[in-house]
Amino acid sequence: MEPLTRIQRDARPESMLLNMGPSHPAMHGTLRIMLELDGEKILNAEAEIGYLHRGFEKTCENKTYFNLLIYTDRLNYVSPLINNLGYVMTMEKMLGVTVPERAQLIRVLMSELSRVSDHLTCLAAMAMENGAFTVFLYMMKAREFLWDVIEFTTGARMTTSYIRIGGVRADLHPDWRGSLTTAIRETRQVLKDVSGLLDKNSIFLGRTRGVGAISREDALSYGWTGPCLRSTGIPYDVRKASPYLIYDRLSFEVPVGEFGDNYDRYSVRMREMGQSLRLLEQVAGLIPDAAPLSAGPTIEPSEAIARSRRQRTGERIRLSPNLEGYEKERLPGLVATDKPIAVPPKEDTYTTMEGLISHFLFFMSGKGIRPPKGDVYFSVEGGNGEVGFYIVSDGTDRPYRLHLRAPCFHLVAALEQLIKGRLIADVVPTFGSMNMIGGELDR
Amino acid sequence: MGQENLIEAIRAKLGDAVEGVSDSFGDAVLTLRPAAVRAVMAALREAPFEYAVLLDLTCVDFAAAEGRFELVYHLYSLTRNVRLRLKASLPAADPSVETLVGLWKNAEWLEREVFDMFGVRFEGHPYLKRILTYEGFEGHALRKSYPWRLEQPRIPLKGDV
C-alpha cells in the first residue's frame, strides 16, 4: 500500500480530489497536479514532478567532459544552445580558456535566437490553452524561421551540440545573413500581430490579469529568476548583473512587469523578444564576413591518404562542406587553440602522424579534457531564468559531480501557492505562463 | 562592501560557525559547521548581508573516499550582486542537517531533491518525500555506491496478482 500524499492525508472529507495530469493536454511535459476541490474552487494543491527524470546528473558523472555535451541539448529542449553555452562556459571558467572574438559573437547570436524561440514556444502554448489558436500558429511559424537560421549553421533544429568547449563547432552558414534577416522580419511581424490579438483582448485579459499573481518577496523566496521574476518588477538578468560573452558591449533593456501575474509574465516575454531581436541585429552587424577559404588546387581525400603513407602532403583536400572541420583554416577564429580542448581537424588525423597522435590524446580514456581539481559554478541567462552549472572536478577526464540549477524547478515549486484559492480554469494559464520544461525540471 | 570585506564581516559576526574560507576559481567559498547551517543562513538572509535568494542547493558524495557528504548551498544577494557558496560536511553514516524550510520557500523542494538523490535527512522538514523518483525506489541514485544503470524492481500494478 502506497503511503498517502500530503494532499490525500489533509483533505477534508467533503471535498473532491482531482488529478490533473500527468497525461493532460495542458501539462506540457508531464506533471501531475493533485487538486482538492470544493466545486470549482481549489482548496489545496500538490504538484508531483519527476515523470521525465532520466538521471542526467548521474549519466554525466559517467561520461567524459567532451561526451556529455550532447546531454545538455536535452535539458531545455526549446533552447538547447543556451544549455550548451552554460555548460561550456562553466568548463571554460575552470580551464581558464579565452574564446576567440568571432566565436563569442556567434554564441550571442545563437543565444538570442534560442531565447526568442523559447519565449515564442511558451507564449504560443499559453495562448492556445486560453483559446487563441491563431496566436499559436503565428508563433510556431515565426519559430520555424528562427530555427532555419539555427539549422543552416548547426545542422539540427534541437539537438545542436554546436557550442563547444573553447568556441563553436563550425563557422556560420554562408547564407546566414539572408535567413537571419527573414527571421527577424517575420518575427517582428508576428509579435505585432500577436500584440494586436491579445494585448487588449478581454477574454485573454480575464484569464491572465490578476491571476496567478506573486509578490516580489515570494518570488525571491522561491528562487525565481528570468522573465517570471522580472514580471514582479525586479530587474535581475544575468546578462546585466554579471555580463558574460560580449553582452556588456551591446545595448538592450531589461523589461519588467509590475504585478507578477500571468499577464505580466506574458508581457515581459513579449517585450524581451523585441529586445532580443535588437540584439540579433547588433550582433549581426558586428560579425565580419568569413574570410574566403584559400583557392588553389585540391586533391581527393582518398588520394591524400594514399600519398600521406609515403610522404607529408601539403595539398589542400577537397572535403564536403558537410564534414566537421572541413574549414580547418578558419578554426583559429572559432575555437581556442592555446590548449588541447577541441577535436583536432579530421584531415590532420588521416594524413599526419602528429594529427593522429593528437586525435588519440583527445579521445583516449583518461586523456582529453582534464580540468584542475576544484569546484565551480557558472550561470547564463536562459529562456526561463538563470541556468547554472555546478561542476566538481577531481582532475580526471570525467566530472566527479555535475549539477544543473534548473530555473523552472524553482518556478514550478511555487505553483501550488499560486493556484490555491482560485478556480480550476486558472491552473492552465498560470501553469502555461511559467514555461515549465520537463527536460530541465526533472533532469 | 567588496567580496573580501563581506567575508570578513561574516567571519566577525558568525566566527565560530565558519570553519574555513577558500577560493575556488574565483568564487568565494565558506565552510560551515553543519550544526550551525540554519543559524548562519538566517543571519545571511538579513541585513547587512542581504542574501535574499537561495539560488541552489545540492550535495556531493565523498562517502567512499573521505567518509562524508558535502552539502553545497549557493546564495545570491540582489542588492550587492554577489553570489556566495557555502559548504557543510556531513558524516556518511547518518547524514542529517537542520532544514531551511521557513527561511526560503524553495528550500522545501530543493531539500526533497537532495534527500531523494543522496538520502540526506533534513530535520524539521514538513514533507520529506522523494521528488524526482517515486515512492518505493530503492537506494539513492546519485550516491557513488549506486551503480549507473542499475535496474529497479518492478512495482506491481493495482490488481496484479
Interface residues (C-beta under 8 A of the other chain):
Chain A: E2 P3 T5 R6 I49 G50 H53 G55 E57 K58 T59 E61 N62 K93 M94 D218 L220 S221 Y222 G223 I234 Y236 A241 S242 G374 D375 V376 Y377 E386 G388 Y390 V392 Y400 R401 H403 R405 F409 H410 A413 A414 Q417 D442 R443
Chain B: S24 F25 G26 D27 V29 A52 V53 L54 L55 D56 T58 V60 D61 V72 H74 L78 N81 R83 R85 W104 K105 N106 E108 W109 L110 E113 M117 Y127 K129 R130 I131 L132 T133 Y134 E135 G136 A141 L142 Y146 W148
